[in-house]
Structures are given as C-alpha cells and as structure tokens.
C-alpha cells in the first residue's frame, strides 16, 4: 500500500486541523488504497488578535524546516486568518518564503497554504458570489472579507461570532452551524463557506448543510484537503465533505 506523509504548520492552540484533515484523507485513503500519516509543527498562539498572528507568522520558517526533516510529501500552513490579516495576496508571499526554505533544505514537498487553498477551492467551484461563517472579531472578519474580494470573489453575506480565544473556537459544536446558516443571505450565492476558519469545526455539518441549501458548501479545511490531493495528483473525492470533494448532496438538479 502506498504511504503518503502529510505535514501541517499548526497554531499551538489549534486542534481541528489535526482532526478534520486526517478524517477526510483517511476516508479518501480507504477508497483508493492509500495510507496517510500526519505530522505537525506548531507555532505559539492563544488569542486570535492581529498582534499574536503577526508574531506567529514569524515562526513559519522554523516549522517548515521541521517538516522537511520528516520528509513529508506535502506541507501546508493550517491558519487562514494569520495570512489574510496581513493584507491582500499575502498567501503568495508566505508560500514563496516557505517553499524557498524547504528547497534550501533539500525538501521536495509540495508547499501550500490554507489561505491560498480557500481561494483555489472557490475557483474550482466557479464561485463568483459566496456567503461565509467565521468565529473572528469584527475587524478580522472584515479583513478576511476584503482579502477574498481582492481575489475577485464577492462576499455577499457573512456571520461572525466574535470569539477571541482560539481554544474556545475549537470547542464549538459543528452542528450549531446548521442553525447559524439561517442568518446568512444565500440568495444568488454560488457557494457557502461553512467555516472560513480552520479551527472552527465544520466537517460534521457540511453534507447536511449542502443538502439543505442545494448549493455547494465547503470549508477552508475541505479546501486544504482538495489542495493537498491536487498537488499529490490524486482524485478529489471524499464522502460527505462537500461539492469540492465530490459530494453531490443537494446538487442533483441544476448542479454546476
């Protein structure tokens, strides 16, 4: 059986990317006869504030070095807002810096970012207008909205929960998102990002949310998996993980 090593650069208080990414990839592996192993390097961060995000970003080169030592096949950052808070297009700068360091150290890993993966995923879905849910403060949510819109995607509606403590974000019940959806204006939207934040759990609700709405539903975590699979040249099909990963629930009529 083929074995692939997945590396993530994870905020120290993040627990969700080390549960949702393995859940999706292990389901994928069960379909395709692939074994995945999962490896993380952590950056200190407790509160989702711009000051802590800036400090955390400085640790990226150390983290990519640690993942290079593990000889991972793909390495991704696992924090969206850390990049988007830095201003439009920053994911390209971050990816370039991390990739350069990986190559300097002799690693051939595909290097990506979760922030860039969201943009890529929405483009795969041909989404011109979206609605999203976020746990962030008003200011950080506005930064995320502006970032996405700078990439040519209109955010027509959003709801944010103003949770500053990152560990509290990770404890939120993902099924609450099905109720939160009722506060979103999805009329005319091409897709819904059920959780724009990689720490806010959402995988358990994606399939049902998409079934109810009848339009593609995804998350930054699901987009990250799609980015990993694309870079590994593997089929993007994960049961129950939304349209971007081959789940057609609710999309039988009028699907793109």
C-alpha contacts under 8 A as a table, 3 or more apart, distances in Angstrom:
res1	aa1	res2	aa2	distance
1	X	33	X	6.26
1	X	34	X	5.99
1	X	35	X	6.72
2	X	33	X	7.22
2	X	34	X	5.13
2	X	35	X	6.03
3	X	34	X	5.92
3	X	35	X	4.55
3	X	36	X	5.59
3	X	37	X	7.33
4	X	34	X	7.45
4	X	35	X	6.32
4	X	36	X	4.93
4	X	37	X	6.35
4	X	72	X	7.53
4	X	73	X	6.27
5	X	36	X	5.83
5	X	37	X	4.91
5	X	38	X	6.01
5	X	39	X	7.30
5	X	71	X	7.55
5	X	72	X	4.68
5	X	73	X	5.26
5	X	74	X	6.97
6	X	36	X	6.91
6	X	37	X	6.05
6	X	38	X	4.89
6	X	39	X	6.07
6	X	72	X	5.71
6	X	73	X	6.14
6	X	74	X	5.45
6	X	75	X	6.35
7	X	38	X	6.07
7	X	39	X	4.79
7	X	40	X	5.58
7	X	41	X	7.86
7	X	67	X	6.10
7	X	72	X	5.77
7	X	73	X	7.54
7	X	74	X	5.96
7	X	75	X	4.43
7	X	76	X	6.33
8	X	38	X	7.93
8	X	39	X	6.41
8	X	40	X	4.81
8	X	41	X	6.45
8	X	67	X	7.76
8	X	75	X	5.53
8	X	76	X	4.91
8	X	77	X	5.56
8	X	78	X	6.10
9	X	40	X	5.83
9	X	41	X	5.04
9	X	42	X	5.84
9	X	43	X	7.30
9	X	60	X	7.34
9	X	63	X	6.19
9	X	64	X	7.23
9	X	75	X	7.52
9	X	76	X	6.18
9	X	77	X	4.54
9	X	78	X	5.56
10	X	14	X	6.44
10	X	17	X	7.69
10	X	40	X	6.53
10	X	41	X	6.10
10	X	42	X	4.79
10	X	43	X	6.15
10	X	77	X	6.47
10	X	78	X	5.00
10	X	79	X	6.80
11	X	14	X	5.22
11	X	42	X	5.46
11	X	43	X	4.74
11	X	44	X	5.91
11	X	45	X	5.71
11	X	56	X	7.63
11	X	78	X	7.17
11	X	79	X	6.91
12	X	42	X	5.12
12	X	43	X	5.22
12	X	44	X	4.84
12	X	45	X	5.67
12	X	46	X	7.43
13	X	44	X	7.38
13	X	45	X	6.13
13	X	46	X	5.87
13	X	166	X	6.22
13	X	167	X	5.65
14	X	17	X	6.93
14	X	18	X	7.98
14	X	166	X	7.04
14	X	167	X	6.80
14	X	170	X	6.81
14	X	199	X	5.73
15	X	18	X	5.71
15	X	19	X	6.80
15	X	170	X	6.42
15	X	199	X	6.79
16	X	19	X	5.15
16	X	20	X	5.91
16	X	170	X	6.20
16	X	198	X	6.77
16	X	199	X	5.08
16	X	200	X	6.97
16	X	201	X	6.17
17	X	20	X	5.30
17	X	21	X	5.50
17	X	22	X	7.97
17	X	78	X	6.65
17	X	198	X	6.28
17	X	199	X	6.61
17	X	221	X	6.90
18	X	21	X	5.99
18	X	22	X	6.42
18	X	38	X	7.94
19	X	22	X	5.59
19	X	23	X	6.12
20	X	23	X	4.99
20	X	24	X	6.21
20	X	201	X	7.78
20	X	203	X	6.64
20	X	221	X	7.05
21	X	24	X	5.34
21	X	25	X	6.13
21	X	221	X	6.69
21	X	222	X	7.70
21	X	225	X	6.53
22	X	25	X	5.10
22	X	26	X	5.65
22	X	36	X	7.91
22	X	38	X	7.13
23	X	26	X	5.37
23	X	27	X	6.24
24	X	27	X	5.22
24	X	28	X	6.25
24	X	222	X	7.91
24	X	225	X	7.33
24	X	238	X	6.19
24	X	241	X	7.40
25	X	28	X	4.80
25	X	29	X	5.94
25	X	36	X	7.02
25	X	225	X	7.23
25	X	238	X	7.50
26	X	29	X	4.85
26	X	30	X	6.10
26	X	35	X	7.29
26	X	36	X	6.62
27	X	30	X	5.19
27	X	31	X	6.64
27	X	238	X	6.27
27	X	239	X	7.16
28	X	31	X	5.31
28	X	32	X	6.42
28	X	34	X	7.79
28	X	237	X	6.57
28	X	238	X	5.27
28	X	239	X	7.77
29	X	32	X	5.08
29	X	33	X	5.44
29	X	34	X	4.33
29	X	35	X	5.77
29	X	36	X	7.00
30	X	33	X	5.59
30	X	34	X	6.69
30	X	35	X	7.88
31	X	34	X	7.94
39	X	67	X	7.35
39	X	70	X	7.76
39	X	72	X	7.87
40	X	67	X	7.18
41	X	63	X	5.30
41	X	64	X	7.71
41	X	66	X	6.62
41	X	67	X	6.78
42	X	63	X	6.86
43	X	56	X	5.81
43	X	59	X	6.12
43	X	60	X	7.58
43	X	63	X	7.57
44	X	56	X	6.16
45	X	48	X	7.57
45	X	52	X	6.15
45	X	53	X	7.24
45	X	56	X	6.40
45	X	166	X	7.95
46	X	52	X	7.66
46	X	165	X	6.31
46	X	166	X	5.76
46	X	167	X	7.19
47	X	52	X	6.76
47	X	164	X	5.47
47	X	165	X	4.60
47	X	166	X	5.39
48	X	52	X	6.73
48	X	53	X	6.83
48	X	136	X	7.34
48	X	164	X	5.15
48	X	165	X	6.28
48	X	166	X	6.01
49	X	52	X	5.44
49	X	53	X	6.18
49	X	140	X	7.91
49	X	164	X	7.08
50	X	53	X	4.98
50	X	54	X	6.09
50	X	82	X	7.75
50	X	85	X	6.73
50	X	140	X	7.78
51	X	54	X	5.34
51	X	55	X	6.41
52	X	55	X	5.10
52	X	56	X	6.03
53	X	56	X	5.00
53	X	57	X	6.19
53	X	81	X	7.85
53	X	82	X	5.04
53	X	85	X	7.89
54	X	57	X	5.27
54	X	58	X	6.86
54	X	82	X	7.01
54	X	86	X	7.86
55	X	58	X	5.52
55	X	59	X	7.49
56	X	59	X	5.62
56	X	60	X	7.51
56	X	82	X	7.74
57	X	60	X	5.61
57	X	82	X	6.80
57	X	83	X	7.91
58	X	61	X	7.33
59	X	62	X	5.56
59	X	63	X	6.41
60	X	63	X	5.07
60	X	64	X	6.19
60	X	98	X	7.08
61	X	64	X	5.20
61	X	65	X	6.23
61	X	97	X	7.81
61	X	98	X	6.16
61	X	101	X	6.70
62	X	65	X	5.19
62	X	66	X	6.48
63	X	66	X	5.13
63	X	67	X	6.39
64	X	67	X	5.06
64	X	68	X	6.03
64	X	75	X	7.59
64	X	98	X	6.43
64	X	101	X	7.29
64	X	102	X	6.38
65	X	68	X	4.98
65	X	69	X	6.35
65	X	101	X	7.29
65	X	102	X	6.52
65	X	105	X	7.17
66	X	69	X	5.13
66	X	70	X	6.69
67	X	70	X	5.03
67	X	71	X	6.57
67	X	72	X	6.29
67	X	75	X	7.16
68	X	71	X	5.06
68	X	72	X	6.41
68	X	102	X	6.29
68	X	105	X	7.10
68	X	106	X	7.76
68	X	107	X	5.43
68	X	109	X	7.52
69	X	72	X	8.00
71	X	107	X	6.74
71	X	109	X	7.36
72	X	75	X	6.68
72	X	109	X	6.01
73	X	108	X	7.35
73	X	109	X	4.63
73	X	110	X	6.37
73	X	232	X	7.89
74	X	109	X	4.83
74	X	110	X	4.53
74	X	111	X	5.91
74	X	112	X	7.77
74	X	228	X	6.68
74	X	231	X	7.64
74	X	232	X	7.64
75	X	109	X	6.35
75	X	110	X	6.14
75	X	111	X	4.91
75	X	112	X	6.31
76	X	111	X	5.85
76	X	112	X	4.72
76	X	113	X	4.96
76	X	114	X	6.51
76	X	224	X	7.93
77	X	112	X	6.77
77	X	113	X	4.71
77	X	114	X	5.66
78	X	113	X	7.05
78	X	114	X	5.62
78	X	198	X	6.71
79	X	82	X	5.83
79	X	83	X	7.50
79	X	114	X	6.30
79	X	115	X	7.12
79	X	197	X	7.40
79	X	198	X	6.12
79	X	199	X	7.77
80	X	83	X	5.85
80	X	84	X	6.40
80	X	113	X	7.86
80	X	114	X	5.63
80	X	115	X	4.45
80	X	196	X	7.67
80	X	197	X	6.33
80	X	198	X	6.72
80	X	220	X	7.71
81	X	84	X	4.83
81	X	85	X	5.62
81	X	115	X	7.40
81	X	140	X	7.53
81	X	144	X	6.87
81	X	197	X	7.19
82	X	85	X	5.70
82	X	86	X	7.08
83	X	86	X	5.42
83	X	87	X	7.45
83	X	90	X	5.83
83	X	91	X	5.79
83	X	94	X	7.63
83	X	115	X	6.67
84	X	87	X	5.65
84	X	88	X	6.64
84	X	89	X	7.82
84	X	90	X	6.63
84	X	91	X	7.33
84	X	115	X	7.07
84	X	143	X	6.62
84	X	144	X	5.66
84	X	147	X	6.06
85	X	140	X	6.58
85	X	143	X	5.78
85	X	144	X	6.83
86	X	90	X	6.25
87	X	90	X	5.99
87	X	143	X	7.41
87	X	147	X	6.58
88	X	146	X	7.52
88	X	147	X	4.85
88	X	148	X	7.91
88	X	150	X	6.27
88	X	151	X	7.92
89	X	92	X	5.84
89	X	93	X	7.30
89	X	147	X	7.33
89	X	150	X	7.97
89	X	151	X	7.90
90	X	93	X	5.11
90	X	94	X	6.24
91	X	94	X	5.04
91	X	95	X	5.97
91	X	113	X	6.61
91	X	115	X	6.12
91	X	116	X	5.64
92	X	95	X	5.16
92	X	96	X	6.08
92	X	116	X	7.35
93	X	96	X	5.20
93	X	97	X	6.25
94	X	97	X	5.22
94	X	98	X	6.15
94	X	113	X	7.79
95	X	98	X	5.16
95	X	99	X	5.89
95	X	111	X	6.72
95	X	112	X	5.87
95	X	113	X	6.32
96	X	99	X	5.14
96	X	100	X	6.02
97	X	100	X	5.22
97	X	101	X	6.33
98	X	101	X	5.21
98	X	102	X	6.17
98	X	111	X	7.14
99	X	102	X	5.01
99	X	103	X	6.15
99	X	110	X	7.95
99	X	111	X	5.71
100	X	103	X	5.22
100	X	104	X	6.11
101	X	104	X	4.97
101	X	105	X	6.29
102	X	105	X	5.20
102	X	106	X	6.42
102	X	107	X	5.13
102	X	108	X	7.29
102	X	109	X	7.47
103	X	106	X	4.94
103	X	107	X	5.21
103	X	108	X	6.50
104	X	107	X	7.50
110	X	231	X	6.52
110	X	232	X	7.98
112	X	116	X	7.21
112	X	117	X	7.40
112	X	227	X	7.68
113	X	116	X	5.25
113	X	117	X	6.09
113	X	224	X	7.67
114	X	117	X	4.80
114	X	118	X	6.36
114	X	220	X	6.61
114	X	221	X	7.37
114	X	223	X	7.47
114	X	224	X	5.36
115	X	118	X	5.47
115	X	119	X	6.95
115	X	220	X	7.51
116	X	119	X	5.27
116	X	120	X	6.22
117	X	120	X	4.95
117	X	121	X	5.88
117	X	220	X	7.14
117	X	223	X	5.38
117	X	224	X	5.20
117	X	226	X	7.71
117	X	227	X	5.72
118	X	121	X	5.04
118	X	122	X	6.21
118	X	219	X	7.65
118	X	220	X	5.29
118	X	223	X	5.29
118	X	224	X	6.96
119	X	122	X	5.28
119	X	123	X	6.31
119	X	148	X	7.23
119	X	151	X	7.47
120	X	123	X	5.14
120	X	124	X	6.24
120	X	223	X	7.54
120	X	227	X	7.59
121	X	124	X	5.01
121	X	125	X	6.39
121	X	223	X	5.16
121	X	226	X	7.16
121	X	227	X	7.56
121	X	244	X	6.87
122	X	125	X	5.02
122	X	126	X	6.23
122	X	127	X	5.38
122	X	191	X	7.77
123	X	126	X	4.72
123	X	127	X	5.92
124	X	127	X	7.70
124	X	244	X	7.30
125	X	191	X	7.62
125	X	216	X	7.66
125	X	243	X	7.92
125	X	244	X	6.62
125	X	256	X	7.98
126	X	190	X	7.65
127	X	130	X	6.68
127	X	153	X	7.07
127	X	189	X	7.90
127	X	190	X	4.99
127	X	191	X	6.04
128	X	152	X	7.34
128	X	153	X	4.96
128	X	154	X	6.13
128	X	189	X	7.86
128	X	190	X	6.43
129	X	153	X	5.82
129	X	154	X	4.67
129	X	155	X	5.91
129	X	156	X	6.36
129	X	188	X	7.48
129	X	189	X	5.01
129	X	190	X	5.43
129	X	191	X	7.00
130	X	153	X	7.29
130	X	154	X	6.24
130	X	155	X	5.04
130	X	156	X	6.00
130	X	157	X	7.24
130	X	186	X	7.60
130	X	189	X	5.05
130	X	190	X	5.77
130	X	191	X	5.04
130	X	192	X	5.52
130	X	193	X	7.28
131	X	155	X	5.65
131	X	156	X	5.74
131	X	157	X	4.73
131	X	158	X	5.51
131	X	184	X	6.84
131	X	185	X	7.10
131	X	186	X	6.21
131	X	189	X	6.65
131	X	191	X	6.78
131	X	192	X	4.90
131	X	193	X	6.32
132	X	155	X	7.46
132	X	157	X	6.62
132	X	158	X	4.82
132	X	159	X	6.68
132	X	184	X	7.70
132	X	192	X	5.61
132	X	193	X	4.59
132	X	194	X	5.91
132	X	195	X	6.82
132	X	196	X	6.58
133	X	158	X	5.67
133	X	159	X	5.02
133	X	160	X	5.86
133	X	180	X	7.97
133	X	181	X	7.96
133	X	193	X	6.48
133	X	194	X	5.53
133	X	195	X	5.30
133	X	196	X	6.19
134	X	141	X	6.91
134	X	158	X	7.58
134	X	159	X	6.29
134	X	160	X	4.56
134	X	161	X	6.47
134	X	195	X	5.89
134	X	196	X	5.57
134	X	197	X	6.06
134	X	200	X	7.89
135	X	160	X	5.10
135	X	161	X	4.49
135	X	162	X	5.63
135	X	163	X	5.50
135	X	164	X	7.98
135	X	169	X	6.75
135	X	197	X	7.01
135	X	200	X	7.03
136	X	139	X	7.93
136	X	140	X	5.92
136	X	141	X	5.60
136	X	160	X	5.90
136	X	161	X	6.11
136	X	162	X	4.85
136	X	163	X	5.65
136	X	164	X	6.59
137	X	140	X	5.35
137	X	141	X	6.01
137	X	160	X	7.08
137	X	161	X	7.12
137	X	162	X	4.20
137	X	163	X	6.48
137	X	164	X	6.72
138	X	141	X	5.18
138	X	142	X	6.14
138	X	160	X	7.12
138	X	162	X	6.60
139	X	142	X	5.18
139	X	143	X	6.33
140	X	143	X	4.92
140	X	144	X	6.28
141	X	144	X	5.04
141	X	145	X	6.19
141	X	160	X	6.90
142	X	145	X	5.00
142	X	146	X	6.11
143	X	146	X	5.18
143	X	147	X	6.08
144	X	147	X	5.01
144	X	148	X	6.24
145	X	148	X	5.29
145	X	149	X	6.13
145	X	155	X	6.34
146	X	149	X	5.05
146	X	150	X	6.02
147	X	150	X	5.14
147	X	151	X	6.77
148	X	151	X	5.25
148	X	152	X	7.04
148	X	153	X	5.94
148	X	154	X	7.37
148	X	155	X	7.42
149	X	152	X	5.11
149	X	153	X	4.78
149	X	154	X	5.25
149	X	155	X	6.62
150	X	153	X	7.25
155	X	158	X	7.21
156	X	185	X	7.53
156	X	186	X	7.97
156	X	189	X	7.49
157	X	184	X	6.04
157	X	185	X	5.66
157	X	186	X	7.26
158	X	184	X	6.24
158	X	185	X	7.93
159	X	180	X	7.89
159	X	183	X	7.16
159	X	184	X	6.68
163	X	166	X	7.41
163	X	168	X	7.24
163	X	169	X	6.54
164	X	169	X	7.97
165	X	168	X	5.48
165	X	169	X	6.76
166	X	169	X	5.09
166	X	170	X	6.62
166	X	199	X	7.43
167	X	170	X	5.19
167	X	171	X	6.62
168	X	171	X	5.16
168	X	172	X	6.69
169	X	172	X	5.53
169	X	199	X	6.25
169	X	200	X	5.36
170	X	199	X	5.28
170	X	200	X	5.30
170	X	201	X	6.38
171	X	200	X	7.81
171	X	201	X	7.86
172	X	176	X	7.84
172	X	200	X	6.68
172	X	201	X	6.77
173	X	176	X	5.66
173	X	177	X	7.88
173	X	201	X	7.04
174	X	177	X	5.71
174	X	200	X	7.51
174	X	201	X	5.10
174	X	202	X	4.75
174	X	203	X	7.27
174	X	204	X	6.28
174	X	205	X	6.17
175	X	178	X	5.65
175	X	179	X	7.69
175	X	202	X	7.40
175	X	204	X	6.82
175	X	205	X	5.55
176	X	179	X	5.44
176	X	180	X	6.34
177	X	180	X	4.68
177	X	181	X	6.02
177	X	194	X	7.17
177	X	202	X	7.32
177	X	205	X	7.01
178	X	181	X	5.36
178	X	182	X	7.45
178	X	205	X	6.78
178	X	208	X	7.95
178	X	209	X	6.21
179	X	182	X	5.69
179	X	183	X	7.89
180	X	183	X	5.69
180	X	184	X	7.39
181	X	184	X	5.32
182	X	185	X	7.92
186	X	189	X	5.13
186	X	192	X	7.55
189	X	192	X	7.31
189	X	215	X	7.96
190	X	215	X	6.60
190	X	216	X	7.02
191	X	215	X	5.88
191	X	216	X	4.83
191	X	217	X	5.69
191	X	218	X	7.58
192	X	215	X	7.52
192	X	216	X	6.45
192	X	217	X	4.80
192	X	218	X	6.36
193	X	196	X	5.86
193	X	217	X	5.90
193	X	218	X	5.01
193	X	219	X	5.00
193	X	220	X	7.40
194	X	202	X	6.62
194	X	206	X	6.99
194	X	217	X	6.49
194	X	218	X	5.95
194	X	219	X	5.36
195	X	198	X	7.04
195	X	200	X	6.24
195	X	201	X	7.27
195	X	202	X	6.10
195	X	218	X	7.68
195	X	219	X	4.95
195	X	220	X	6.52
196	X	200	X	7.99
196	X	219	X	5.79
196	X	220	X	5.30
197	X	200	X	5.52
197	X	219	X	7.83
197	X	220	X	6.44
198	X	201	X	7.31
198	X	219	X	7.82
198	X	220	X	5.86
198	X	221	X	5.58
201	X	204	X	7.79
202	X	205	X	5.47
202	X	206	X	6.34
202	X	219	X	7.22
203	X	206	X	5.42
203	X	207	X	7.96
203	X	219	X	7.89
203	X	222	X	7.93
203	X	241	X	6.61
204	X	207	X	7.42
205	X	208	X	5.55
205	X	209	X	5.94
206	X	209	X	5.15
206	X	210	X	6.13
206	X	217	X	6.28
206	X	218	X	6.59
206	X	219	X	7.94
206	X	240	X	7.04
206	X	241	X	6.05
206	X	242	X	5.93
207	X	210	X	5.31
207	X	211	X	6.19
207	X	217	X	7.76
207	X	240	X	5.02
207	X	241	X	6.07
207	X	242	X	5.73
207	X	247	X	7.42
207	X	249	X	6.53
208	X	211	X	4.94
208	X	212	X	6.16
208	X	249	X	7.86
209	X	212	X	5.21
209	X	213	X	6.13
209	X	217	X	6.88
210	X	213	X	5.16
210	X	214	X	5.63
210	X	215	X	5.97
210	X	216	X	5.92
210	X	217	X	5.18
210	X	242	X	6.88
210	X	249	X	6.25
210	X	250	X	5.94
210	X	251	X	7.95
211	X	214	X	5.53
211	X	215	X	7.91
211	X	249	X	5.02
211	X	250	X	4.04
211	X	251	X	7.52
212	X	250	X	6.76
213	X	250	X	7.10
214	X	249	X	7.66
214	X	250	X	4.45
214	X	251	X	5.43
215	X	250	X	6.94
215	X	251	X	6.26
215	X	255	X	7.69
216	X	242	X	6.63
216	X	243	X	5.33
216	X	244	X	7.57
216	X	251	X	7.39
217	X	242	X	5.55
217	X	243	X	6.49
218	X	222	X	6.13
218	X	223	X	7.07
218	X	241	X	7.35
218	X	242	X	5.53
218	X	243	X	7.06
218	X	244	X	6.78
219	X	222	X	5.12
219	X	223	X	6.18
220	X	223	X	4.92
220	X	224	X	6.06
221	X	224	X	4.98
221	X	225	X	6.41
222	X	225	X	5.12
222	X	226	X	6.29
222	X	241	X	6.72
222	X	242	X	7.78
222	X	244	X	7.57
222	X	245	X	7.44
223	X	226	X	4.96
223	X	227	X	6.15
223	X	244	X	7.29
224	X	227	X	5.00
224	X	228	X	6.21
225	X	228	X	5.01
225	X	229	X	6.14
226	X	229	X	5.15
226	X	230	X	6.06
226	X	236	X	6.11
226	X	244	X	7.15
226	X	245	X	6.62
227	X	230	X	5.16
227	X	231	X	6.21
228	X	231	X	5.22
228	X	232	X	6.20
229	X	232	X	5.01
229	X	233	X	6.05
229	X	234	X	5.07
229	X	235	X	6.71
229	X	236	X	6.11
230	X	233	X	4.95
230	X	234	X	5.96
230	X	235	X	7.47
230	X	236	X	7.19
231	X	234	X	7.70
236	X	244	X	7.63
236	X	245	X	5.14
236	X	246	X	6.56
237	X	245	X	4.62
237	X	246	X	4.71
237	X	247	X	7.33
238	X	241	X	5.79
238	X	245	X	5.28
238	X	246	X	6.34
238	X	247	X	7.04
239	X	242	X	7.89
239	X	245	X	7.51
239	X	246	X	7.16
239	X	247	X	5.91
240	X	247	X	5.62
241	X	244	X	7.66
241	X	245	X	5.94
241	X	246	X	7.61
241	X	247	X	6.05
242	X	245	X	5.69
242	X	246	X	6.60
242	X	247	X	4.75
242	X	248	X	7.03
242	X	249	X	7.59
243	X	246	X	5.05
243	X	247	X	4.68
243	X	248	X	5.61
243	X	249	X	7.73
244	X	247	X	7.24
248	X	251	X	5.34
248	X	252	X	6.71
249	X	252	X	7.16
250	X	253	X	7.75
251	X	254	X	6.63
251	X	255	X	4.90
252	X	255	X	5.94
